[in-house]
């Protein structure tokens, strides 16, 4: 039950955060999306540990930023 509640809260926060992304560049959007996905994946893989979540968010943010820059043609 606790995991389902945490996932629901995370999904709601992610949905609200997307509303603030309207005027962001593709690299900024990629960074935010990558960090969110990486954080969720890191949490799932590490069993919910803070270090796994933070590590996943950092790695996801870096990858998302690079993908966003390629979309911009930099």
Secondary structure, DSSP 8 states (H G I E B T S, - for coil): -HHHHHHHHHHHHHHHHHHTTTT--HHHHHHHHHHHHHHHHHHHHHTS-HHHHHHHHHHHHHHHHHHHHHHHT-
